Structure formats: structure tokens, C-alpha cells
């Protein structure tokens, strides 16, 4: 073995190249009291042991599976659907495409990202590659620190936040055969199709197509429309249909 070229073996040059990239964190750091989907219980954190008393610091966390920035397996929406353990490893490191609808969301908090947004993106950047992670950037994550603003709650108590149309999901599933779909808002469907339990059409269609969803993302404004890659990491509790997730974007130089 030539010790002068330690990164010349197998995939090591890829690791070195990725290590030289700029990386962007795409999840929120979660904690009690944060923004969350309407009606979801808050996180509870208890200190189980401390360094001073026990030699180690250990916390006990209690939160729902779909907490903060999280991944949804199809089984979250479809009875008997696949779980986190069924998501293939090759779906956890993917080309990342970012479709920006933030100007439209700024004008209309109930905006529904549709196929026209996808085709407009493709007219500028070319077709979305098969097997990619598509993230819809809306700048909704800028509201994260204010739970009422994040839900878009008006004076009548009605929620308003953007979403993705079932037709757009259908296009991405059938025409582009994407691997994962993500976004910044509290749900894949807009508030008027989710908070009133109106069938969750986009979430349902994604689950039917076997597409995992990453919800409540952030920092998508720091990622280019094309050229980045996404790394997705999460624990795998037995039978789990969702869990907080750490998504990282490696940006081209």
C-alpha cells in the first residue's frame, strides 16, 4: 500500500471531495415549546443523570415521532404501509433539487405549489433527475421561532400555510420518479387541506407512490437549485413511521 496517497483507495476520494464541500444543515434544532403541527403535544425533556452526580450526562426525551424536522415513511399515512426500516439505504444519499416558490408564498400564504412550478424550474435548470430528493423552498421556515406565525394563525384562529398539490406529487412520482420529497411548512398539504382533515391529498399520493416525505425543513435558501447532494440520517425504532431527521446538503464548490 502506498502510504503517500491515503485517499486513493475505493471510495475514499469521494469522501475527501465531499469533506471539502460546504455543508448546510437543513433541520431545525428541536426543543420544548417550539413550533409544531396543530394539536400535537409538546416535547418533554428530563435530566436522568448528570456528570457531577453520576459521572455522565443523560437526558430522557419524550416527543411524538413526527416532531420538528422529520421524515415520514408511507406507513404514516397508509395503514400497513412501509416503515422507516424499509427505506433503502440508497435513498439516504441523493442528488438534491430545490424548487423555489418563496415569492409566490410571500404573496399568498395558502399557496399550492403545482406542476407549473416544476415545469418552470425545469425550463431553467433542465429535467429533475430520476431518484433525486426534491425540496420545495418557500421561506416558511423564517417563521419557525414564532409558533403562531409558523401556523399562519389569523385573528379567527384559522391556520394558513403553503403546501404542494397532489397533481405536482403525481408528476414528480410518475414523470420524474423522485426518491424523496421535502418542504418547509408544517404539512405537505396546505393548511386548508390538512388542518381541517380534508383528505391530505398530496401526502396520500406520496405515500401511495412510496415516496418518503421530509417536513419542516430550513435553510433551503442557502442551497442552489441544482448541483447539491443531500444526506439523510435518522434512528430506526422498530415499526416507526416517522422520526426527527438530520438532513445535510453538500454544496458544489
Secondary structure, DSSP 8 states (H G I E B T S, - for coil): --GGGTT-STTHHHHHHHHTSEEEE-S----TT---STT----EEEEEE-HHHHSS-EEEEE--SS-SSEEE-GGGTSTT---GGGS-GGGSEEEEEEEE-HHHHHH-TT-EE-HHHHHHHHHHH----TT-EEEEE-SGGGGTTSHHHHTT--TTS-----EE-HHHHHHHHHTS--SEEEESSSSSS-HHHHTT----HHHHHHHHTT-EEEES---GGGS-SSSEEEEEE----TT-SEEE-EEEEEE--
